[in-house]
């Protein structure tokens, strides 16, 4: 069951999901100490698929990456932990990783959690992290030799929270 919008921004989320199938929430820290990120709201309803979150890139790029994931799922791509995603980031494959439920928190997924509804009845909203490799070496954060910048810009939400914080 869909939530009731109590605020203008909640109504905007619902209207955008009705029009486009999903809503992009972009989060940034004006102090720039934490990496920016974008996440989907509405994949669960429109596609019967998990929501997606991506970190550390320019806002428009992350938005386009989420659009590509949306289109690929709509076209039949299965969402799985470790799945490779082509045509998401020019010249690079990305990998989807299941977000550990301990990291499905308001700091990362506030609007998606609101849209999902009663966690007590349904469990936490299902979320996958779209992870990108380093541009120079093509290594992912879990690969030996991956640059610290690539690691720092992508918190490993696929690891239990006690291991990530």
SULCOR-V591102 format. One record per residue. PHI is phi in degrees with one decimal (999 if undefined). OMEGA is omega in whole degrees, -180 to 180 (none if undefined). D_LAST is the distance of its C-alpha to the last C-alpha in Angstrom with 2 decimals. Layout:
BEGIN
phi=PHI omega=OMEGA d_last=D_LAST
phi=PHI omega=OMEGA d_last=D_LAST
END
This chain:
BEGIN
phi=999 omega=-178 d_last=33.47
phi=-73.0 omega=177 d_last=32.54
phi=-72.6 omega=175 d_last=31.12
phi=-93.6 omega=179 d_last=33.46
phi=-76.4 omega=176 d_last=32.71
phi=-104.9 omega=-177 d_last=32.83
phi=-130.4 omega=-180 d_last=32.01
phi=-57.8 omega=-178 d_last=33.31
phi=-66.1 omega=177 d_last=30.00
phi=-68.4 omega=177 d_last=29.75
phi=-65.1 omega=177 d_last=33.33
phi=-62.2 omega=177 d_last=32.59
phi=-60.3 omega=-179 d_last=29.91
phi=-61.9 omega=-180 d_last=32.51
phi=-63.7 omega=-180 d_last=35.28
phi=-68.4 omega=176 d_last=33.36
phi=-62.9 omega=178 d_last=32.45
phi=-61.2 omega=-176 d_last=36.15
phi=-81.3 omega=-172 d_last=37.27
phi=-114.8 omega=-180 d_last=34.89
phi=98.9 omega=179 d_last=33.09
phi=-164.9 omega=180 d_last=29.61
phi=-129.8 omega=179 d_last=27.91
phi=-100.5 omega=174 d_last=25.42
phi=-103.4 omega=179 d_last=22.86
phi=-108.4 omega=-178 d_last=21.67
phi=-122.9 omega=178 d_last=18.88
phi=-142.2 omega=179 d_last=18.72
phi=-103.1 omega=-179 d_last=17.72
phi=-59.3 omega=177 d_last=21.04
phi=-80.2 omega=179 d_last=19.49
phi=60.1 omega=177 d_last=18.15
phi=-86.8 omega=178 d_last=14.95
phi=-109.1 omega=179 d_last=12.90
phi=-66.9 omega=174 d_last=14.47
phi=-69.7 omega=175 d_last=17.06
phi=-154.7 omega=176 d_last=17.17
phi=-131.9 omega=176 d_last=19.87
phi=-142.9 omega=-179 d_last=20.14
phi=-85.8 omega=169 d_last=23.22
phi=-133.2 omega=177 d_last=24.76
phi=117.2 omega=176 d_last=27.77
phi=-56.5 omega=-177 d_last=27.40
phi=-61.7 omega=-179 d_last=27.28
phi=-83.7 omega=-173 d_last=30.66
phi=-71.0 omega=-174 d_last=32.48
phi=-110.2 omega=-171 d_last=31.52
phi=52.2 omega=-178 d_last=30.40
phi=-129.0 omega=176 d_last=27.32
phi=-65.3 omega=170 d_last=23.56
phi=-74.9 omega=179 d_last=22.15
phi=-126.8 omega=177 d_last=20.58
phi=-132.8 omega=178 d_last=17.88
phi=-137.8 omega=-174 d_last=17.96
phi=-117.3 omega=157 d_last=16.11
phi=78.9 omega=179 d_last=17.28
phi=-116.2 omega=179 d_last=21.03
phi=-65.7 omega=-174 d_last=23.92
phi=-53.6 omega=-178 d_last=24.33
phi=-63.2 omega=178 d_last=27.68
phi=-63.4 omega=180 d_last=26.57
phi=-63.3 omega=177 d_last=23.64
phi=-59.9 omega=180 d_last=26.19
phi=-63.8 omega=178 d_last=28.66
phi=-63.0 omega=179 d_last=26.23
phi=-66.2 omega=176 d_last=25.58
phi=-60.7 omega=180 d_last=29.38
phi=-62.9 omega=177 d_last=29.99
phi=-60.9 omega=179 d_last=27.69
phi=-55.5 omega=-178 d_last=29.52
phi=-63.6 omega=-179 d_last=32.88
phi=-67.8 omega=177 d_last=32.13
phi=-65.2 omega=179 d_last=31.03
phi=-59.6 omega=179 d_last=34.11
phi=-81.8 omega=174 d_last=36.20
phi=116.2 omega=179 d_last=35.05
phi=-65.5 omega=178 d_last=32.04
phi=-81.1 omega=176 d_last=30.05
phi=-93.0 omega=-180 d_last=26.30
phi=-141.4 omega=175 d_last=24.75
phi=-65.1 omega=179 d_last=21.60
phi=88.3 omega=180 d_last=22.36
phi=-66.4 omega=177 d_last=25.27
phi=-91.4 omega=-178 d_last=26.46
phi=-122.2 omega=174 d_last=27.36
phi=-89.8 omega=174 d_last=30.26
phi=56.7 omega=177 d_last=31.58
phi=-110.7 omega=-179 d_last=28.25
phi=-133.6 omega=-173 d_last=27.67
phi=-46.2 omega=175 d_last=30.93
phi=84.7 omega=-177 d_last=31.42
phi=-136.3 omega=168 d_last=28.17
phi=-84.6 omega=171 d_last=27.04
phi=-110.0 omega=-179 d_last=23.68
phi=-126.6 omega=175 d_last=21.96
phi=-91.8 omega=177 d_last=20.77
phi=-126.6 omega=179 d_last=17.87
phi=-66.8 omega=178 d_last=17.50
phi=-73.4 omega=177 d_last=14.36
phi=-61.5 omega=-178 d_last=13.02
phi=-54.1 omega=179 d_last=14.30
phi=-67.9 omega=179 d_last=11.12
phi=-103.9 omega=174 d_last=10.07
phi=-85.6 omega=-174 d_last=13.59
phi=-128.4 omega=-178 d_last=13.00
phi=-58.0 omega=179 d_last=15.21
phi=-57.0 omega=-178 d_last=12.95
phi=-105.7 omega=-168 d_last=13.53
phi=-132.8 omega=-172 d_last=16.69
phi=-51.3 omega=-177 d_last=18.68
phi=-66.9 omega=178 d_last=22.11
phi=-65.8 omega=178 d_last=21.76
phi=-67.8 omega=176 d_last=20.86
phi=-61.3 omega=-178 d_last=23.89
phi=-65.4 omega=-179 d_last=26.08
phi=-62.1 omega=177 d_last=25.09
phi=96.2 omega=-169 d_last=26.18
phi=-65.5 omega=179 d_last=26.18
phi=-63.7 omega=-179 d_last=23.02
phi=-62.3 omega=-179 d_last=24.66
phi=-86.6 omega=-172 d_last=27.55
phi=-107.4 omega=-173 d_last=26.06
phi=83.8 omega=-179 d_last=22.50
phi=-68.9 omega=177 d_last=19.58
phi=-58.2 omega=178 d_last=20.69
phi=-72.7 omega=-177 d_last=20.56
phi=-139.5 omega=172 d_last=18.58
phi=-120.3 omega=175 d_last=18.51
phi=-96.9 omega=175 d_last=16.71
phi=-92.8 omega=-174 d_last=19.35
phi=-106.3 omega=-179 d_last=18.25
phi=-110.6 omega=-180 d_last=20.60
phi=-89.3 omega=173 d_last=21.64
phi=-66.0 omega=-177 d_last=22.35
phi=-68.2 omega=-175 d_last=25.80
phi=-79.6 omega=-172 d_last=27.17
phi=-111.7 omega=-180 d_last=26.34
phi=71.3 omega=-178 d_last=25.42
phi=-89.7 omega=177 d_last=22.41
phi=-90.3 omega=-177 d_last=19.36
phi=-54.5 omega=-179 d_last=15.77
phi=-86.6 omega=180 d_last=16.21
phi=-81.6 omega=175 d_last=19.58
phi=-62.5 omega=179 d_last=20.42
phi=89.3 omega=178 d_last=21.45
phi=-63.9 omega=-178 d_last=19.56
phi=-65.5 omega=178 d_last=19.28
phi=-61.6 omega=-180 d_last=16.20
phi=-61.1 omega=179 d_last=17.09
phi=-61.0 omega=179 d_last=16.99
phi=-66.7 omega=-176 d_last=13.53
phi=-64.0 omega=-177 d_last=12.25
phi=-82.0 omega=-177 d_last=14.09
phi=-133.5 omega=178 d_last=12.74
phi=-57.2 omega=-177 d_last=9.10
phi=-78.9 omega=-178 d_last=9.60
phi=-67.8 omega=178 d_last=9.92
phi=-78.0 omega=176 d_last=12.33
phi=-98.4 omega=176 d_last=9.96
phi=-55.6 omega=-175 d_last=9.10
phi=-53.6 omega=-179 d_last=6.11
phi=-62.8 omega=-179 d_last=5.82
phi=-94.2 omega=-175 d_last=5.90
phi=-103.2 omega=-176 d_last=3.82
phi=-127.8 omega=none d_last=0.00
END
